[in-house]
Amino acid sequence: MFQKLLLNFTWWVNRKDAHGKHLFAGGFLGLDNIGVFDRSKPLPGGGHLEQADGTAWMGFYCTTMLAIALKLATKDSPYADMASKFFEHFIAIVDAMNHLDGKGLWDEEDGFYYDHLHCDGKVIPLKVRSLVGLIPLIAVETVEAEDMQRLPNFTRRAEWFLKNRPDLARTTSYMEQRSGRRLLAIPSRERLLRVLKYMLDENEFLSPHGIRSLSKIHEDQPYVFKQDGQESAVKYVPGESDSPMFGGNSNWRGPVWVPMNYLLIEALERYHLFYEDTLQVECPTGSGRMMNLQQVAREIAARLTRLVMPDENGRRPCHGDDPRFRESGAWRDLVLFHEYFHGDNGKGLGASHQTGWTALIARCLEDLARARPEK
C-alpha cells in the first residue's frame, strides 16, 4: 500500500504544484462548489489558483505517509529514510502555507486560511470562510519519543531543522516537544486557537448537528468576487444547492458532511494527545464554557450523533418532516445513510445509501459510549 501511495503522492507533486512553490491547485478536490468559481476549469483572467485545502491535503498526505514509514521502519530500517523524506516535504509545504509576507495562504488580519487567485500580476485572497480554511487543521501528527530514539538518522535530520530553521517556530508547530512527544502540525498554537474560534462559533461553523461546510455568516454577508464586469457570489445555503452551477449536484455551501467532520474530530484528538489540558478553548465560542480539545472532539461527535438519535419527541432530525417516519411505527426506527445533512435542522439530503462515510456516525456513538464514566 505504501508503495502505491508513494506513486500517487509523486503524481500530485509533479502535476499539481505547477510553479514548484509547494502550494497546490487540485481543482474540485471533491468539494465541488465550495469555491467562488469552478476550480477545475480555466480561471478568470487566465489566472491560477493556490488552494488552501489542496495544499493542506498534501500536508495531511505527508503526515500520514510519515506515520506509516515510521511504523514500517520498526521492521525494515530503510523506511526511516522515507520518513525523513516526508518530514522534509511537510516542512516545505507548511513553510509555503504560513509565510507572513503575503505569499502564503494565511491571513493574519482575519486569522484564517484562504485560497489565493493569481491574476494580472496581483494576488487576490478569496475570503470565503469555508472548510477550505479548516482543512489545514487535519494535517497533524505526533511522533513518540521511542520512535526518535530507535531511528537515529531520522532524528538527526529532524534536529537539523530545529537548529537551522528557528523561523518556522513563529508560524507552525513542528517537532515541539512535550511529555516525550513531538508535534507536527500546519498551524502554530496561536493560529490553531484563532481558527478554532471560528469553527466553534454557532453563528459560523458549529451547527446543532456538526460542523457546517460554509460559515453561516455568509447568509447575510455573501462573499462577492468581481472580475471583468462579471460577478460571482458565495452565499450560505444550508441544504441542497439553489442554483444549477457546477452541474447542479454541488452542495458544499452550508450542509454538514460527516467525513470532513470525522477528520476534524480525529485531528482534535491528536492535538489533545500533545497539548493535553494546557490548551483549552471556549466551546461554543462566547459561551464561557472552557474545554480541552478531547472534550471539543466529543462535543462535535455528540452533535453528529444527534442527526440520527430520537429527540424528546421521538423525532430523528435526519428524517426531516417526512410523515412516514414521524407517524409510522414501522418506519420510525429506519435510519438511512444520507450523503450530507441540512446545516440548520439536520435533515438528511442527497443520496440515501452513503454507507462509505455516513456510517462513521456509528463509530462516534461507540467512542462516546466508551468515554462515558461507569456507574
N, C-alpha and C positions, 0 to 999 in steps of 0.2 A: 504493500500500500504506500509506504514511504517513497519508494522509487517512482511510482506513477504520479504521486502528488508533486514530487520534485520536478518532473517534466511539465506538469501543469503550471507550477509556480514560475518556471523559467519562461514559459509561453507568455504569461502575464507581464513579466519584466520586459521581455523583448517587444511585445506588441502594444501594450497599454501605457507605457511610460515613454511616449514618443520623443520627449525632449531630454530624457536622461536625468531628470531632476528628482526622481523618487516621489513624484506626485502623479497619481494615476487618473485615467479617464476611461472608465469601462462601459459607458453607455447606461442602459437601464439598470443593470445590476439587480433586476427583479423588483425594483421599487417603482417601476412604471412612471406614473405622472406625479411623483413627489416633487419634481423639479419645476422650474418656471416654463421650460420648453422641453421638447422631446430630445433627451440627451443622447440618443443613439443615431440622430440624423445631423446633417450639416447645421452648424450653429449660426445665429445672427451675425451678419457682417463677416462671415468666414472665419470667425474666431475659434479658439479651442478652450476646453474646459478642464480645470483641475478639480477633481471631485473629492470632497472630504470623506464621503462614505467609501468610495473606491480605494482611496489611499489608506484609510483606516482598516479596510478589509484586508489589504495586503499586509498591514502591520499585524493584524489578527492571524493571518496565514503564517507569518514569521514566528509568532509566539507559539502557535500550535505545532509547527514543524520543529521548533526548538525543543519543546517538551517531549515530542516523540523521539528526537535524536538523543536527548539525554537518557531516556529510558532504554533505547537500543544500545547505547554506549556501555551500559552495565554488563552486557554480554559480548559486545563487539566494539572494542575501543576506537577504531577509526571513525565511528559515528560522532565522536567528540569533535572532530573537525567540522562535521556538518552542523553541529550545534553552534560552533563558533561562526560559521557562515551565516546562519540565520540570526544570530545575535547581532552581528555587524550590519546585516541588511536592515534589521529592525531599527537600529540606531540611526541609520541613514534616512529611513522613512520618517521616523519621529522628528529628527532634526529638520527635515524639509517641511513637515506639517507645522512645526511650532516656532518658526522664525518670528522674531519680534520686529523685523524691518518691513513688514507688509508683504513679504514674498511668501510667507506661509499661509495656512488656512485658518489660523486662529485670529479672532477679532478681539483685541484687548479691551476695547471700549464696551462691547456687548458681553464679553465673557462666553463666547460660543464659537463653534467651528462652522464655516460656511464654504460652499463651492465658490470657486473663482472663475470668472469668464475673462479670457484674454482676447481683446478685440481692439483693432485700430491703435495699437500701441499702449492701450490702457488696461489696467487690471480692475475688474469690477466685482466686488464681493456680492454674491446673491443672497441677501439677508433674509432667508426664509428659515424660520425656526421649525425644524422637522427632524425626523430620525436621522437625516444626513449628519446633523451635528451631535447626535447621541452615539452613533456607531463608534466613534473614536474611543468611547469608554470600554468597549468589549475587548480591545487589544491589550490584555493584561495577563501576566503570568508571574507566578512566584517560583523561585529556584531555591531548593533546600540546601542547607549547609553541607550535608553529606555528598550532594552532587558536586559541589565546589571542591571538596576535599578529594573525592575519588577521581576527578578529571583535571589534573594539574595544567594541561595545555589550554583547556577551555578557560580555566580560572585565570591563567596568566594573561590571556588576550582580553578577557573582560576587565581585569585590573588595569591594563594599559589604557583603556578608555576612561576609567575612573581617574587615572592620574593625568592624562593628557587632554581630556575634554571636560574640564570643570564647568565650562559654559553651559553644557547641556543640562546641568542640575537646576538651572533657573527656570526651565520651561517644561521639563519632563521628569518622570520617575524612572530612573534606570539604575539598577543594581544598588538601590538604597538597602541598607541592612538593618534588620530589626529581629530580635529573638531568633537569630540564626538563619533567617530567611532573607533572600534578596527579592526586590520587586522590579519588574519590568512593566511599564505602562506608558501610554501616549501622553496623558496629561500629568502635570505636576499635581501635588496635593492641593495647592491653591486653585488650580484650574479645574480639578475634579469637583471641588466644592462649588465653584461658580456654575458649572454645567448642571450639577445636581439640583441647584436652587430652581432652575427652570423645570427640570424633569419631574420634580416632586411638587410642583405648583398645580393645584387643582384648577386654576384658571388657565393653565397652559397644557402640559402633557398628561398629568395624573388624572385619569378618569376614575369613576367608581369601579371600573372593571379592568384596569390595567393602564399601560402607557399608550397614549394616542400616537399615531404616526405623524401628525401635524399639530402644532400648538393651537389651542382653541383661541388664542389671542388674534389669530388671523380671520376669525369670524367677523369681527368688527374692524379689523385693520388688515385687509388683504395686502399682500406684497405685490406691487405693480412694477413691471420692468418695461421700459420704453426704448425702442431702437428703430431707427429709420422710419419714423412715423407710425410704427406698429406698437401695440400694447399687449403684454401678456400678464396675467394675474394669477396668483395663488391664493385661494380662499379656503377656509376651513369648511369641509363637508363631512359630517360625522358618519354618514352612511355611504350608500352607493353613489358613484360619480354622477354629477348633474350635467355633464357635457360629454359629447362623443369624442373628445380629444384623445389622441394616442390609441385609437382603436375602440374606445368606448368601454373597455374592460379594465380600467385602471382605477384603483380605489385606495390610493395612499394619501389622501388629503384629510385624514381625520380618524378613520376606523382603527380599532385595536387589532393588531396582528400577533398571534400567540408566539410564532417562532422568534420574532425580534424581542418580545418581552422576555422570553426564556433566556436568550443570550445575555440580556441586561441583568437578569436575576443571577445567572452564573457569574457574571463579571463582578457584581457587588459582593458576592460570596468570596471571590478571590481577593478583592481589596480588603475585606474584613479579615481574611486569614493573615494578612500582613499588618494592617493597622490596628486590629482588634478594637478595644474601646477608646483608643486615643483619637479616633476620628468619629465624630457624631454630627448629625445634621438634623434640621427641623423636618419632620415628615408628618403631615403635609407642610410645605413651606408656609410660614406665617402662623402656624398653629401653636408654636411654643413647645411642641412635643418633640423631645430630642430622642434620636435612635442611633444605634451603631448601624453599620452597613449590612450586617446579617439580619437585623430586625427590619431594615428597609426592604431587603430582598424578600423577606417573608410577608411583609405588608403588600408588596406588589403581587406576590404569588397568591395571597389570600383574595385580593381583588379579582385576579384572573379566575379563581375557582368560583367566585360568586356569579360568573356568567352562566354556570350550569347547575348551581345549587338552588334548591327552592327557598324562597324568602318566607317571611312570616305568614304570607297568604298562600303558600304553596306554589307560587309562580316562579318559574325559572326565567331570568332575563333573556336568555338565548332564544326562547320561544316567542318573544315579542307579544303581540296581541292576537296571535292565531287562536281562534276559539276552540279548535280541535284539541290543542294541548292544554288549554285552560279548563275546558269543561268535560273532556272525555277521560274517564279513569284509565282506559286502555292506552291512551296517548300520553298521559301526563308525565310518565316516567321515561319516555323515549327521548334520548338526547342525541342530536345529530352533531357531526364533526364539521361545523361551518368553517369556511375559508377565512373569514375575518368577522369583526363584530362592531356594531354601531358604537361610535365613540362617546355617546351620551347615555343611551339607555341599554346598551349591551345586546341588542337583537342580533341573532345570527344572520349573516349575509353571504352572498356568493355561493360557491359550491358547498354542498352539504355532506361531502364524504372526504374531507381533507384530513384523513387519519394520519398522514405523514407528519403533520405538525400540531394540529389541534389536540391530538391525543396526549401532548405534553402536559395538558391540564391534569391528567391522571397522576403524572409524576409530581406535580405541585401538591396535589391532595396527599400523596404519600409522604412527601417531605414535611408538610405541615403537621401531619399526624405523628410522624416520628419525633418532631420537635416539641410536641405537646407534653407538658410535665405530667408524670404519672400521678394518679390519685392515691 
